[in-house]
Amino acid sequence: MSVWKPALLLICLIGFLSSCSNHSDQSGKTVMNRGYSMGFTPFPWDFSVTAIITTNRQITRYGDIVSHHIEQGVPWTEALQEKPFHPKMMGDWEGRKNMAAGKKLFLSLTPLNEARNGMDLYRGESDDMPLPREFEQKAFNDPIVKQAYLNYCLRAVEHFQPDYLAIGIEINELFHNAPDKWPAFLELYKETYASLKKRYPNLPVFATFSLHNLTNPGWKDREQQEKEIRELLPYVDIAGISYYPFMAGQSERPLETFDWLRQFTDKPIAITETGFPAEDIQLDTYNLTLSGNPQMQKTYIETLLQRANQDDYLFVIAFLFRDYDALWDKIKDSSPEAFKVWKDCGMLDENGQSRPAFDVWKQYLNAAKTEQDR
């Protein structure tokens, strides 16, 4: 998820216990152990130094993995020419690396734009700048695009030294939004994957898929999406899952979807981003209300963490630590209403008050960790 996704995604909205580990059930039984890492992205709740600092401090306190989800554009020209990236970008990278020190690190990169319908924009002095002229109208499998993207990924790995690396984010949405671009993207992805594995054979490299869209009855190309992703599975080391069940009208206890996922692939599973709203979300533009409350959110987090134990997931990333009402208030007059969809998915509300889901999260986090070196 990027909070800056376009309204396009909103259109598609309409439409037990593990045998080898002890954990909490819905009666509140004490969690004894877990076999996976837990963490957040450092997405802040406001445009302020205070919001950034407190978010960084809290996510490193309440997680043992940090997710750096980088979608601000690709430094296409500098990567192609093997020149230094812009100092502002490197300052961001250095800050991200330093704040994650001592934790496992999951790095997500992508050549896709946030609309998931074409090439990512350019990152230079600013984020999301227009594409340089030499990259305009280029296909994903153009030689200069492939070389630039590989160089970008290699330099990111060298800098961050991640424990897990995604090189495509929610890629099934490209197939849905721009199927004509899918074959060229596959060529780019597969070649990048092969080159990275040759250089870093022990680094898990993969793409992420949006589970809510793979299982959304409102998406008429669902079966074809499944076919394409199945064919791509030999080129992923992990099934990276982005999952916002409310985006597909699914309940806070989506057991059937988790069952479907485990049957869909025998690859190791990681939840690369997720969330559930703790408040109703009213979208006047679409005459749509997405239901949520603190108990529903708690049930979802509890169900997810139970299933992560049962099905031996590698890690679980909750995208938001705290609701971003303050940020939304500053951008709402110039932003599509769709940007507030994830606003109330935080473990803390807009005032920094803990929600019941956070109690469940901490209960699992404080459980004895097993198989830490997987």
C-alpha positions in Angstrom: 0.0 0.0 0.0 1.1 3.5 -0.7 -1.2 6.1 0.9 -0.8 8.0 -2.3 -2.6 5.3 -4.4 -5.1 6.6 -7.0 -8.8 6.4 -6.7 -8.8 3.5 -9.2 -8.4 1.0 -6.4 -11.5 2.3 -4.7 -13.7 1.3 -7.6 -12.8 -2.4 -7.0 -14.0 -2.2 -3.4 -17.7 -2.4 -4.4 -18.1 -5.2 -6.2 -6.5 -22.5 15.2 -4.3 -23.2 17.0 -1.0 -24.4 15.6 0.0 -28.0 16.3 3.5 -26.9 17.0 3.1 -23.7 19.0 1.0 -22.3 21.8 -0.6 -18.9 21.2 -3.5 -16.7 22.1 -7.0 -17.6 21.1 -10.0 -15.3 21.3 -10.5 -16.2 24.9 -7.3 -14.4 25.8 -5.1 -17.5 26.4 -1.5 -16.5 26.9 0.8 -16.7 23.8 3.8 -18.9 24.5 5.8 -18.6 21.3 5.8 -17.4 17.7 7.9 -18.4 14.8 7.8 -15.2 12.8 9.0 -11.6 12.9 6.7 -8.6 13.5 7.1 -5.0 12.5 5.9 -1.8 10.8 6.8 0.7 8.2 8.0 4.1 9.4 5.1 5.9 7.8 4.5 9.0 10.0 1.2 10.3 11.1 2.0 14.0 10.3 4.4 16.2 8.4 6.5 17.1 11.4 9.8 16.2 13.0 8.0 15.1 16.1 5.8 12.6 14.1 8.8 11.2 12.3 10.9 10.8 15.5 8.1 9.3 17.6 7.1 6.9 14.8 10.6 5.7 14.3 11.1 5.2 18.1 7.8 3.3 18.5 8.2 0.9 15.6 11.6 -0.1 16.7 10.3 -0.6 20.2 7.3 -2.6 19.2 8.7 -4.8 16.4 11.7 -7.0 15.6 11.7 -6.2 11.9 11.5 -2.8 10.0 9.9 -2.5 6.6 11.3 0.2 4.3 8.7 0.5 1.5 10.2 2.8 -1.1 7.9 4.1 -3.8 9.0 7.7 -4.3 10.4 7.1 -7.7 13.6 5.6 -9.2 16.8 7.5 -9.9 16.7 6.2 -13.5 19.4 8.4 -15.0 21.9 8.1 -12.2 21.3 4.3 -12.0 21.8 3.9 -15.7 25.0 6.0 -15.8 26.3 4.6 -12.5 26.5 8.1 -11.0 25.9 9.1 -7.4 22.2 9.3 -6.4 21.0 12.7 -5.2 22.2 13.7 -1.7 18.6 14.2 -0.5 17.8 10.6 -1.5 20.9 9.3 0.1 20.1 11.2 3.3 16.8 9.5 3.4 18.4 6.1 2.8 21.0 6.7 5.5 18.3 7.7 8.0 16.2 4.7 7.2 19.2 2.4 7.6 20.3 3.9 10.9 16.8 3.8 12.5 16.6 0.0 11.7 19.9 -0.8 13.2 19.7 -4.0 15.3 16.4 -5.1 13.7 15.8 -7.4 10.7 15.2 -5.3 7.6 12.7 -5.8 4.8 13.3 -3.6 1.8 10.7 -3.1 -0.9 11.6 -1.6 -4.3 9.5 -1.4 -7.4 9.7 -0.2 -11.1 5.9 0.4 -11.0 4.2 3.7 -10.4 1.8 4.0 -7.5 -1.2 3.7 -9.9 0.2 0.2 -10.8 -0.3 1.0 -14.5 3.1 2.0 -15.8 6.7 2.8 -15.0 7.6 4.5 -11.8 8.5 8.2 -11.9 11.9 9.7 -11.4 13.5 10.4 -8.0 16.1 13.2 -8.0 16.1 16.3 -6.0 12.4 15.6 -5.2 10.2 12.5 -5.1 8.1 11.5 -8.1 9.5 13.9 -10.7 8.7 13.5 -14.4 10.6 10.7 -16.2 13.8 11.9 -17.8 13.5 12.2 -21.6 15.5 9.1 -22.4 13.1 7.0 -20.4 9.9 8.5 -21.7 7.7 6.0 -23.6 10.1 3.2 -22.8 8.8 -0.3 -22.2 9.7 -2.2 -19.1 11.9 -4.6 -21.1 13.8 -1.8 -22.9 17.6 -2.5 -22.4 18.2 0.9 -20.7 15.2 0.3 -18.3 16.5 -3.2 -17.4 20.0 -2.0 -16.8 19.0 1.0 -14.8 16.6 -1.0 -12.6 19.1 -3.7 -11.9 21.8 -1.1 -11.0 19.3 0.6 -8.7 18.5 -2.7 -6.9 22.1 -3.7 -6.6 23.0 -0.3 -5.0 20.0 -0.5 -2.7 21.1 -4.0 -1.5 24.7 -2.8 -1.0 23.5 0.2 1.1 20.8 -1.4 3.2 22.1 -5.0 3.5 18.5 -6.2 3.8 17.4 -9.6 5.2 14.5 -9.7 2.6 14.2 -7.9 -0.7 11.1 -7.2 -2.8 11.7 -5.9 -6.3 8.1 -5.4 -7.3 5.1 -4.2 -5.2 1.6 -5.5 -5.7 2.5 -6.5 -9.2 -0.8 -8.3 -10.0 -2.4 -4.9 -10.1 -0.3 -4.1 -13.2 -1.8 -7.1 -14.9 -5.3 -5.8 -14.0 -4.7 -2.2 -14.8 -2.5 -2.4 -17.9 -2.4 -6.0 -19.2 -0.6 -4.9 -22.4 2.4 -4.0 -20.3 2.6 -7.2 -18.3 4.8 -9.3 -20.7 7.5 -6.6 -20.8 7.3 -6.3 -17.0 7.7 -10.0 -16.5 10.9 -9.9 -18.6 12.3 -7.1 -16.5 11.3 -8.8 -13.3 12.7 -12.2 -14.2 16.0 -10.9 -15.4 16.4 -8.7 -12.4 15.6 -11.6 -10.1 18.2 -13.9 -11.8 20.9 -11.3 -11.7 20.3 -10.5 -8.0 20.3 -14.2 -7.1 23.5 -14.7 -8.9 25.1 -11.9 -6.9 23.4 -12.6 -3.6 22.4 -16.3 -3.6 21.4 -16.3 0.1 19.2 -13.2 -0.1 15.4 -13.9 -0.4 14.2 -12.0 -3.4 10.6 -11.8 -4.5 7.6 -9.7 -5.6 4.5 -8.9 -3.6 0.9 -9.6 -4.6 -2.3 -8.0 -3.3 -4.3 -10.8 -1.8 -7.4 -8.8 -1.5 -7.4 -8.4 -5.3 -6.5 -12.0 -6.1 -9.6 -13.0 -4.1 -11.9 -10.1 -4.9 -15.0 -11.3 -6.6 -15.4 -7.8 -8.1 -12.2 -8.3 -10.3 -13.4 -10.2 -13.3 -9.9 -11.1 -14.4 -9.2 -12.9 -11.1 -8.7 -16.3 -12.6 -6.2 -15.0 -15.2 -4.4 -13.1 -12.4 -4.1 -16.4 -10.5 -2.7 -18.1 -13.6 -0.1 -15.4 -14.2 1.0 -15.3 -10.6 1.2 -19.1 -10.4 3.5 -19.1 -13.4 5.7 -16.5 -11.8 6.1 -18.4 -8.5 9.3 -20.2 -9.6 10.9 -16.7 -9.7 10.0 -15.7 -6.1 11.7 -17.1 -3.0 8.8 -16.0 -0.8 5.1 -15.4 -1.5 5.0 -11.7 -0.4 1.4 -10.8 0.5 -0.2 -7.3 0.7 -3.5 -7.8 2.4 -6.2 -5.3 3.3 -9.3 -7.5 3.6 -11.7 -4.5 3.8 -10.6 -3.5 0.3 -12.4 -6.6 -1.1 -15.4 -6.5 1.3 -13.9 -9.3 3.3 -14.6 -9.7 7.0 -12.3 -9.1 10.0 -11.9 -12.9 10.4 -11.0 -13.9 6.8 -10.3 -17.6 7.5 -11.3 -18.7 4.0 -8.9 -16.3 2.4 -6.0 -17.5 4.6 -7.0 -21.1 3.7 -7.0 -20.2 0.0 -3.6 -18.6 0.3 -2.0 -21.7 1.8 -3.5 -23.9 -0.9 -2.4 -21.4 -3.6 1.3 -21.9 -3.0 3.7 -23.9 -1.0 6.2 -21.1 -1.0 7.1 -19.5 2.4 4.6 -16.8 3.1 5.2 -13.3 4.4 2.7 -10.6 5.1 4.5 -7.6 3.6 1.8 -5.0 4.5 -1.6 -5.2 6.1 -4.2 -3.3 8.1 -7.8 -3.0 9.1 -9.7 0.2 10.0 -10.8 0.9 13.5 -13.3 3.4 12.4 -15.9 3.6 9.6 -14.5 5.2 6.5 -17.1 7.4 4.6 -16.2 8.0 0.9 -18.7 10.6 -0.3 -17.3 10.6 -3.8 -18.1 6.9 -4.2 -21.2 6.9 -2.0 -19.5 4.2 -0.1 -18.9 3.4 3.6 -16.2 0.9 4.7 -17.0 -0.6 8.0 -14.5 -0.7 10.9 -14.3 -0.4 14.6 -11.8 -1.2 17.3 -13.2 -4.7 18.0 -13.2 -5.6 14.3 -9.6 -4.4 14.0 -8.6 -6.5 17.1 -10.3 -9.5 15.7 -8.4 -9.2 12.4 -5.0 -8.7 14.0 -5.7 -11.7 16.3 -6.8 -13.9 13.4 -3.8 -12.9 11.3 -1.2 -13.5 14.0 -2.8 -16.9 14.9 -2.7 -17.9 11.2 0.9 -16.7 11.0 1.8 -19.2 13.6 -0.3 -22.0 12.2 1.0 -21.6 8.6 4.5 -20.8 9.6 4.8 -17.3 8.0 8.2 -15.6 8.0 7.1 -12.1 9.0 4.0 -9.9 9.4 4.2 -6.1 8.6 1.4 -3.8 9.8 1.7 -0.8 7.5 0.6 1.9 10.0 1.5 2.4 13.6 -0.7 5.4 14.2 -3.6 7.0 12.4 -2.6 9.8 10.0 -5.6 12.2 10.6 -3.2 15.1 11.2 -1.5 14.5 7.9 -4.9 14.0 6.1 -6.1 17.4 7.4 -3.2 19.1 5.7 -3.6 17.4 2.3 -7.3 16.7 2.0 -8.1 19.9 0.1 -5.6 19.1 -2.7 -5.9 15.3 -2.6 -8.4 12.7 -3.9 -10.7 11.4 -1.2 -9.3 7.9 -1.9 -6.2 8.8 0.0 -7.9 8.6 3.4 -8.9 4.9 2.9 -6.1 3.6 5.2 -6.2 6.6 7.6 -7.7 4.8 10.6 -5.7 1.5 10.4 -3.2 2.4 13.1 -2.5 0.5 16.3 -2.8 4.0 17.9 -5.6 6.4 17.1 -5.1 10.0 15.9 -4.5 11.1 19.5 -1.9 8.5 20.2 -4.2 6.4 22.3 -3.7 2.6 22.2 -6.4 0.4 20.6 -7.3 -3.1 21.6 -5.5 -4.5 18.6 -2.3 -3.1 19.9 -2.7 -5.2 23.1 -2.9 -8.3 20.9 0.1 -7.2 18.9 2.2 -6.7 22.1 1.1 -10.1 23.5 2.4 -11.9 20.4 5.5 -9.7 20.2 6.4 -10.5 23.8 6.1 -14.2 23.2 9.2 -16.3 23.0 10.5 -16.1 19.4 11.4 -19.4 17.7 13.5 -20.1 14.6 14.9 -16.6 14.6 17.5 -17.3 12.0 15.2 -18.6 9.2 
